[in-house]
Amino acid sequence: MQIKTLPLLAVTVLSLSACSSFKATILPQQNNTYSAVAMADNAKDALDNAVGKANEICKDQKKKLVVLNREDESKNDGDSALTQMAKSVASYVLPIRSDQDYKTTLLFRCE
């Protein structure tokens, strides 16, 4: 039975992520819930993309978004103040920038 549900899950994920201006991935979960995962170069954009994509999913169902849980992560969360300062100085010398420094994960449902 699990083999039959895998293709259905893949089709669902692909169809939910098509044609959107928000950079987030939607993953169906149990009990009619979803996870929206967004990564960006700042916390605000990550949150905006996750919420925007979640709103699109609920709007397509003619329902409203209900956020059940939110988790925010940053690549700098575990760094000491000295490490963060060194990274800041290094970014001026070597302008290397990642568009995935911040990650927001929303657990939501549409009601």
C-alpha positions as CSV (number, residue, x, y, z in Angstrom):
1,M,0.0,0.0,0.0
2,Q,2.9,2.4,0.7
3,I,4.2,1.9,-2.8
4,K,0.9,3.1,-4.3
5,T,0.7,6.2,-2.1
6,L,4.2,7.4,-2.9
7,P,3.4,8.4,-6.6
8,L,0.2,10.2,-5.3
9,L,2.2,12.1,-2.8
10,A,4.8,13.1,-5.4
11,V,2.1,14.4,-7.7
12,T,0.4,16.3,-4.9
13,V,3.6,18.0,-3.9
14,L,4.5,18.9,-7.5
15,S,1.0,20.3,-8.2
16,L,1.0,22.4,-5.0
17,S,4.3,24.0,-5.9
18,A,3.5,24.9,-9.5
19,C,2.9,28.5,-10.6
20,S,3.7,30.6,-7.6
21,S,5.6,33.7,-7.0
22,F,6.5,32.6,-3.4
23,K,9.7,30.6,-2.9
24,A,8.5,27.9,-0.6
25,T,7.9,24.1,-0.6
26,I,4.6,22.6,0.6
27,L,4.7,19.2,2.1
28,P,1.4,17.5,2.9
29,Q,1.3,16.1,6.5
30,Q,-1.1,14.0,8.5
31,N,-4.6,15.0,9.5
32,N,-5.1,17.5,6.6
33,T,-2.2,19.6,7.6
34,Y,0.7,20.9,5.6
35,S,4.3,22.2,6.1
36,A,5.5,25.2,4.3
37,V,9.3,25.5,4.2
38,A,10.9,28.6,2.9
39,M,14.6,29.7,2.7
40,A,15.8,33.2,2.1
41,D,18.7,35.6,2.7
42,N,16.8,37.3,5.6
43,A,14.2,36.2,8.2
44,K,11.4,38.4,6.9
45,D,11.6,37.1,3.3
46,A,11.7,33.5,4.6
47,L,8.5,34.1,6.7
48,D,6.8,36.1,3.9
49,N,7.4,33.3,1.4
50,A,6.2,30.5,3.8
51,V,3.0,32.4,4.7
52,G,2.4,33.6,1.1
53,K,2.7,30.0,-0.2
54,A,0.5,28.7,2.6
55,N,-2.1,31.3,1.9
56,E,-2.2,30.3,-1.8
57,I,-2.8,26.7,-0.9
58,C,-5.7,27.6,1.4
59,K,-7.1,30.2,-1.1
60,D,-7.2,27.5,-3.8
61,Q,-9.3,25.4,-1.4
62,K,-11.5,28.5,-0.7
63,K,-10.5,28.3,3.0
64,K,-8.5,30.4,5.4
65,L,-5.0,29.7,6.7
66,V,-4.6,28.5,10.3
67,V,-1.0,28.4,11.5
68,L,-0.4,25.6,14.0
69,N,3.3,26.0,14.6
70,R,6.2,28.1,13.3
71,E,10.0,27.4,13.5
72,D,12.7,29.8,12.4
73,E,16.3,28.9,11.9
74,S,19.4,30.8,11.0
75,K,22.8,29.6,10.0
76,N,24.2,32.0,12.5
77,D,22.2,30.7,15.5
78,G,25.0,28.7,17.0
79,D,27.8,31.2,16.3
80,S,29.6,33.1,19.0
81,A,29.7,36.9,18.8
82,L,33.3,36.7,17.7
83,T,32.4,34.3,14.9
84,Q,29.6,36.5,13.7
85,M,31.9,39.5,13.7
86,A,34.5,37.6,11.7
87,K,31.8,36.5,9.2
88,S,30.6,40.1,8.9
89,V,34.2,41.4,8.2
90,A,34.8,38.6,5.7
91,S,31.7,39.4,3.8
92,Y,33.1,42.8,2.9
93,V,36.4,41.3,1.8
94,L,34.9,38.3,0.0
95,P,31.3,39.2,-1.1
96,I,29.9,35.7,-0.8
97,R,26.3,35.6,-0.1
98,S,23.9,32.8,0.3
99,D,20.2,33.1,-0.4
100,Q,19.4,30.4,2.1
101,D,20.7,31.8,5.4
102,Y,17.3,31.8,7.0
103,K,14.7,29.1,7.1
104,T,11.0,29.2,8.2
105,T,8.8,26.2,8.6
106,L,5.1,26.6,9.1
107,L,2.8,23.8,10.1
108,F,-0.7,24.8,9.0
109,R,-4.1,23.7,7.9
110,C,-6.9,25.3,5.8
111,E,-10.3,25.8,7.5
